């Protein structure tokens, strides 16, 4: 590819990424593109000149680093609310890439190393080095093929999301553990571990509501890693299901407040 075309392609890709605006997508701030004329002396004494291209991208600083260094099992490390916040934010970021853009972007390399955390532990998806922009102006002859590629890319992201969710909930070895157990056995194991920890944790939310949220998150993660990619959910459904668990917690908390209020009301004879 001619260097001019190479530079123009780099600029177009940069502009596509720079326009991404979402609280769960790391913000691209700028870039550097430099060409240097350099030479190398060969073994026979000849000198060969050539152009060396240097490229660098500048992103916003993430204080807490990557998710990788915060992973741990259920018994220690981040509490449930923080882990759920990371799960939900990761899903919201992926939903924006898949469904919130005119031209969808599929990450294709979603993993804990590529999920960065700011000072408030808000997750932001990063490293789109393998991502693909999917445009809608394909010819009729190629639409069928492109549609297949898009489906595979989308479902690959969903599978990776499921693995990440399991690792957030049960540590780096969680996915490996799930492979040697039935779905129900794995759900019961992770839920029991989290129930034991939640019972020991001071709370302002309903224990049963939080346990339901844990259970539902595990179920969703296992759906994401289904061997049949056609049975994996879409990201929009995943976010909807997570929202339902949040609504249940609100209702359970409201019910608990009503019950406590009823208990302390004075009884007048």
Residue, then its C-alpha position, 0 to 999 in steps of 0.5 A: x500500500x502506498x504510504x499516502x494511502x497508509x497514512x490516510x487509512x490510519x487517520x480514518x481509523x483514528x477519527x472513527x475511534x476518536x468519535x466514540x463517546x461513552x462512559x465505559x469506553x476509554x477516551x482516545x485523545x490524540x496520536x503521533x505519526x512520524x516517518x524517519x529516514x534511517x539506514x542499515x549497514x549490511x554485512x557486505x558493507x553496503x548501506x540500505x536506506x529506508x523509511x521507518x514509520x512510528x505511530x503512537x496513540x494517546x488515551x486518557x489515564x486510568x488510575x486503577x490499571x487493568x481489571x486483571x490485577x483486581x481479579x480474585x475469588x469470591x472469598x476475598x478482594x473486591x466486594x459484590x457491589x464493586x464487581x457488579x459495577x464492573x460487570x454492568x459497565x463492561x456490558x454497557x460499553x459493549x452494548x454501545x459498540x454493538x448497538x449504539x453506533x451507525x457502524x457497529x464495532x466488534x472488539x474481538x479481544x475482550x479480556x481483563x487486560x483490555x478493561x481499564x478502571x478509573x479512580x472510581x472503579x468505573x470500567x472502560x473498554x480499551x485496545x481496539x487493535x483487533x476491532x473491525x468497523x462494519x459499514x452498511x454500504x456493502x453490495x448485494x453480492x457481499x451482504x450475505x458473507x458480511x452478515x455471516x462475518x458480523x454474526x461470528x464477530x458479535x457472538x465471539x465478543x459475547x463469549x469473551x464477555x461471559x468468560x470475563x464475567x465469570x472471572x470477575x465473579x469467581x477469579x481467574x480460574x473460574x472459567x476453567x472450573x466451570x468447564x469441569x462442572x455442570x451449569x447447575x453445579x457451578x451456579x450453586x458453588x459460586x452462589x454459596x461462596x458469595x452467600x457466605x461472604x455477603x452474610x458476613x458483610x454489613x449491608x444496606x440492601x436485602x441479602x436475598x435480593x443480592x444473592x438473586x443478582x449473583x445467581x442471575x449474573x452467573x446464569x447470564x455468563x454461562x449463557x454467553x459461553x454456550x457452545x452453540x453460538x446461536x444460543x448466546x444472547x445479544x448484548x441488549x438482552x444481557x443489559x436488560x436482564x441485569x437491569x431487572x436484577x437492579x429493579x428487584x433489589x430496589x423493590x426488596x429494599x423498599x419492602x424492607x423499609x416498609x416492614x421496618x417502619x411498620x414495626x416501629x409505629x407506635x400502637x395506640x390503645 
